[in-house]
Amino acid sequence: MNLTDPWRFKFLGYQMGLAKPAFLALCVVGALVGALALWLALRRRSRVRAFLTERLVDKLAPGTSRWLPATQAGLQGLGLILFGLALAQPQCGTTSELAKRRGIDVVVALDASKSMLARDVQPSRLERARLELSTLLDELKGDRVGLVAFAGDAFIQSPLTSDYSAVKLFLRAVDPEQMPQGGSNIGQALLLARQVLDNADRGSKERVVVLLSDGEDLTGEVDEAVAALKEAHVQVLTVGVGSEQGEPIPVYNRRGEFVDYKKDSSGETVITRMDRAGLTAIAEATGGEFFYQPRGVAMAQVLERIEKMQKSELESRVTVRYDERFQVFALPGLVLLVLGMVLPSSWRRRSA
């Protein structure tokens, strides 16, 4: 049995358990400390008697007692044991609750084309886009998130889920060098994002696609995708990544070392620029909005927009909550420890 996992068992017909069984080790420590202190206390009087006769013990070592320190040690050891039980979070009895989760469905379309390797924003456009998406995942509460990655082709990186840590794991796997087809097909990414939303179980009333891209579209399917999203009442919130001044696209070898800048067929260096007009047009056509922060994180404004949308019930389930009983052990443990500290280890008679 793993000490880090909760322990569940029945006792006299009651559902019982320990939420943090690893803290039972403190009970063992308390028992050992108490036993050692008790043994040393019981030897105290014996050591005195070994050097002094019984008649001289009360005169030369008045107040030497074996029972006072023994009691003190016992109280402290028992207090530690009770504190260990309290920290293990004992639970007795259960309560059934209906848990409802409300939110909206959000699909993030992440541009993973080679132009996202440009470094007009540091450390690169792709890393800035990852930062933007991580900010979104850290702040969402109850919403379901899906991830679509695209370059010349688009594919579902993560279906709709409320497990944000899983989406972050898929996000780290996005690599422009591993994309099967070069180029940038924003239209196909938007159509695939709608497909993810349409296939959702108990979909929300308000649905959003967040497009993280520099806006360069080389295939021309955007108008068809925008019309489909508008028909489905799906808003597109576009987040621009990069600069309008332009930047060459770096080329790396297999070891990740910079080699050169990308060249076109005539040998000229390719310059990539963020298409503000294109991203704004996509957003406004679907009732969404374009966001851009060249020196900051634009996702804070996206979150404000999402929070204003109507939340729907995405999931409801019966959960079992165990009743906490740590107070039964914590209070007596505290009392015993205090008594163990204030109790003297010896006594002295007042002289007549």
N, C-alpha and C positions, 0 to 999 in steps of 0.2 A: 504493500500500500504506500502510495506516494505521500510524503509529509506536506507537500505543497498544495495538494488537491484537497477540497473539502471532504470530510468524512460524514457519511450519512448512515444511520442505523435506527432500529426500533428498540425501545425499552419500555416494557409494561404497556405495550400497545401504542405508545406515543412516538411520533416521528422526531428524532433527535439528530444532532450533528455537531461538528466542530468546523467552523469556517476556516480557521487558521491553525491546523493541528501542529504545525512546526513549533509553535510556542509552548507545546507540552515539554519541550526540552528544558524550559525554565523550571518546570515542576521537579525534574530530575536534579537540576542544579540546586534548587531550594532544599530538596531532601538531603543531598550530600552535604551542603553547607550546614544545615541544621544538625545533622548527625555528627559531623566533625566538631562543631562548636559544643555540642552536648558532651561528646567524649572528652574534650579538653577541659570542660567545666567540671566534669565528674572526677577528673584526675587532680584537679587543683587542690582540694582538701587532702588527698592522699599524699601529694608531694610535700605539703607542709608537715603532715604527720611523720614523714620519713626523716625529717631533720629535728623535729621537736617532739618532746613527750606529750602525752595527752593533757597533762596538768599544765604545761606551759603554752599550749596552743592558744587558749582563750586570753592569756596575758600578753604574749608577744605578737600574736596575729589575730587580734579581735576582729570579729565580723567576717572572717573567712568562712564562706558557705559554699557547699556544692550545689544546693538546690536553687538558689537565686540565679546564678549564671546558667544553670541547666534550663531553668524555666525561660530565661531570656533567650537562649539559643533556640529553644523549641518554638517560642512565639515567632521569632524572625524567620526560621525555616518554614513554618506553616504559612506565614504571610506570603513568602515568595511562591510557595506552591499554589496558593489561592490566586495570586496575581498571574501566574502562568496559565491557570485555567481560565481566568478572565480574558487574557490576551488571545487565547485560542478561540474566543468567540463562541461559547456554547450556545446552541439553539435548541429550543424545545417547542413543538407545535408549529403548525403551518397556517397560512392565510392565502386563499386564492384571490387573485386580482385580475381584472380585465385590463390589459395594457394596450393602448391605442397609440399609433405613431402617425403623425400628420406631417405633410410636407408637399413638395412638388418634385417632378421628375426633371433632372438636368442631365443632358448629354454634352460632354466636352469634346469638341473636334480639334485635335492638336496637329498642327502642321509639323511634319517630320521630313520635309524636303531638304535638299542640300543647302538651299538659301538660308535655312535656319541656323547654319553653322557660322554665318557672318557675325563679326564681333563689333558691330557698331553700338551694341549695348553689351555691357560686361556681365559675365565672361563670354556669353554668346546669346544669340536670339533664343536658341532652344533652351538653354539653362534659365533664361529669364522667364520663358513660358512655363517651365517646370516650377519655378518659384511662384508664379501667378496661380497655377493650379493647386499647388500645395497650400497656399494661403486660403483658397476657396475651400478645400477639404478640411482645413483646420477650423473653419468658422461655421460650416453648415451644421444644422441641427435637425435631424429627422428626415432630411431630403434624400432621395435616391440619386446616385450619380453613375453614369456610364461614360466610357472613354472610347473614342474613335480616333485612330491615328491614320494619317494619310500623307502621301506624296503623290506619285503619278497614279497610284491606286489607293483605295481606302479599305480598312478592315477594322473589325470590332476588337479592341484591345481588352475591354472589360464590359460586361453587361451591366444593366442597372442594378445597383446594390447600395445598401446602407453601410457596408463594411468599407470605410474610407481607407483603412490601412491596406486593404487588398488593392484598392485603386492606386495607391501610392506605389505599391510593389510593381504593378503593371506599368506605371508611369516611368519608373527607372529603367525599364527594359526597352523603351522607345529609343531607337538609334537610326539616324538618317543613313548611315553606312549599311544598315541591314535591310533597308526597304527594298522590296523586290523590283520596283519600277520607279525610275526617276521622274522628275517633273513635279507639278503641283496641281492637283485636281480637287479644288474646293467644292465644286458642284457635287461630285460623287460622295464626298465626305458628308455634305449636308443631307443628301438623300439617304445615306446609310444611317445617319443620326435620327432621321424621321422614322426609319424602319425599326430602330431600337425602341423608340418611344411608342410606336404603334403596337409592338409585340409585348409591351409591358403588362404584367398581371395587375389588375386593379389600378390602371393608370390614373394620374392626377388630372384635375381640371386644367390647371395651369402647367404648361410644358415649355421648356426652354432649351435652346442649343447655345452653348458658349463656344464661339470660334476664336481660337488662339492662333494667330497667323500673321505673317508679314503682308498678306493680301495678294501676292503674286499668283495669278491663275493663268496657266498656259494651255488649258484645254477648252475653255469656253462653254461649260455646262452649267454655269452659275444661274442663269436666268430660269432654266427649267427647275432647278432645285429650290430657288427662292419662291417660285410660284406654287410648288408643292407644299412647302412649309407654310406659306400664307394661307393656302386652302385648308390646311390642318390646324390653323390657329396656333402655330408654334412660333414663338418669338425667337429671334436670333440676336444675341448680345455679342458683338464683336470686340475683341481686345487686340489692338494693334501692337506688334512687336517689331522693333527695328527703328530705323531713321529714314526720313524722306530724302536726305542728302545722298544716300547710297553707300555701299560698301562692297568690296570684292569678296568672293566666296573662297575661303581657304580649302586647300586639298591636303589630306593627311595620308600617310602610309599605314600599313597594317599595325605598326607599333604605336600609332597615334601621334607621330611626329609630323610637324608642319613641313610640307614639301614645296608647294607653290600655290598660286591663285588659279582658280578655274578660268580656262580660255574658251572662246567660241571657235567656230570652224575657221575663222580668218586669223586666229592667233591673238585676238584682242581679249584683254581681261574683262570678264563678265562682271557687271556692277548690278547688285540687287538693291531695290528700294522698297520701302513700305508703301503700299498703295492705300493711302488714307481714303481717297474718294471711293474706291471699290468696296472697302470694308464698311464705310458709312452707308453706301447704297444698299448693301445686303441687309444691314440692320434696320434701316428706315423702311424698307419694302415690307418687312415682316412685323412692323410695330415695335422693333427693338431699339437698341441704342449702341453707338460706337464709343469705346472707352480707350483712352491712351494716356499713359504717364511715362514720359521719356526717362525720368530720373527717380521714379518710384514704382509702387505696385498699384495697378489700376483695379485689381480685383476687389478692393474695399468698396468701390463704387458699384461694382457688379453685385456684391452681396447686399448692398442697400436696396438695389432694384429688386432682387429676388425676395427679400424679406417683405416687400410690399405686396407680393402676389398672394392670391388666395390659396391657402393650404388645404389639401384633401387628405382624407383618411387612407393611408397607403397599406396599413397592416393593423390587425387586431388579433390578439392571442391571450390566452389565459396563462398567467404566470403564477408560480408558487413562491411565496415569501416566507422564509423561516423567521420565527420570533426570537429576537436576541435575549439572552439571559445572563450576559456577562456581569450585570450589576449584582447578582446574587453572590458572586465570588469577589468582585472588586472591593466592595465596601468592607466586608469582614477582613479581607487581606490587608487593607489599609489600617484598620483598627489594630490588628495583631502586630503589624510592623511598628506602629507608634508605641504600643505597649512594650514591645521588645526594646525600643530605644530609651524609654523613660524609666524602665525598671532597673534599679541599681544592681550591680553584680556582687555587692557585699553590703553588710550592715554594721553599724557601730553603736554600741550602747553609750548612753550618756553617763558620765561618771557621777557618782553620788556626791 
